[in-house]
Amino acid sequence: MPIPRRYSTDAIVLSRFDLGEADRVLTLITPTGGKLKAIAKGIRRPTSRLGGSLEPFAELNLVLARGRTFDVVTEVRVGHAWLRLRDALEPAATAWYLAELADRSLEERHAAEPLYLLLRRAYELLDAEMAPGRVARWYEMHLLDELGQRPEVDRCVECDRVLEAAERFRWVPPLGGILCDRCPGPSHDRTAISLDAVKLLKAYQRLDIEAISELRLAADIERETEAALREFVRVALERDARSLAFLDEVRMRQTAVRPLPS
């Protein structure tokens, strides 16, 4: 039976770039078709009926026609727009970062429903004004889980001994997690990590995001955990996320203009 030329799917825009005078190429994540590239012809013309619907930070219902190089968007309807997410710079910058991680984690045309649902849920949380940093850490941890690269935080990655609270820990992403103090490990790529940061990493693995959002945490522990997970993601994906520079700049600006307590 021949494959129908036209098909419909839910989708979220991961990235986009302009092509020619009026077209735009979109990288989409879809539940069953995985990551794919599609072209929206003439979308940059004022008279385009696709208009401003093909935007990031929205769940879209698309009708596409299969093409040789790119599939072609023929119809679009906004299923759900996360409007509050766009109103503040940090949630929006975080959303771009999460989209980039999804993009770099997927091969084209491979089913990706778990990652699609993970990104969709993260956008819902950002839209609900949950702390962007905690949403990002939760997303990073679950993305690693989906990729089969869940960090080991309960046992030493070298000797498989259960870690004890009284000992010192080292974070070694190339080995897959925590190295105990008894194992020498490699002479590079190891960073001391505190017991509190280890506990928080365990929380991101075991607690739901609503419970994590209620935790009262010291700022330095959150920063330590952020650095640890970012490094693990960088090693897992074998590259740095380009969007992190913009996200960090946004956060630095917000810190700089934050009023002092009276």
Secondary structure, DSSP 8 states (H G I E B T S, - for coil): ----SEEEEEEEEEEEEEETTTEEEEEEEETTTEEEEEEETTTTSTT-SSTT-S-SSEEEEEEEE--SSSEEEEEEEEEEE-TGGGGSHHHHHHHHHHHHHHHHH--BTS--HHHHHHHHHHHHHHHTT--HHHHHHHHHHHHHHHTT---B-SB-TTT--B--TTS-EEEEGGGTEEEETT----SSS-EEE-HHHHHHHHHHHHS-HHHHHT----HHHHHHHHHHHHHHHHHHHTS--THHHHHHHHHHHHHHH-----
